[in-house]
Amino acid sequence: MSATSTLAMTHLVPLAKDLDENKVTPGVLGFIVFAVIGAAVWLLMKSMNKHMKRVNFEEAPEEPGKAAAAASTEGAKGEERTA
């Protein structure tokens, strides 16, 4: 330990002994902060559920001609990259 940390500890230890552990509470401000965080999480979850209901997970069937054309263009791009 350095000299400054030792000096700080010698000044803080008596202050810590003066506090009554039974009287230290988060108080009203702690409750308000916790309640605001809880409300924000609830609103975010509600919004996420609304957005997830709009998502369509089923793929639309492709036309056979478009699927073959897409496969041939992907193959050509792959050949250009390896060359």
Protein Blocks (a to p, Z undefined) as FASTA:
>chain_A
ZZklmmmmmmmmmmmmmpcfklpcgbjmlmmmmmmmmmmmmmmmmmmmmmmmmpcfbdcd
ddfklmmmmmmmmmmmmmmmmZZ
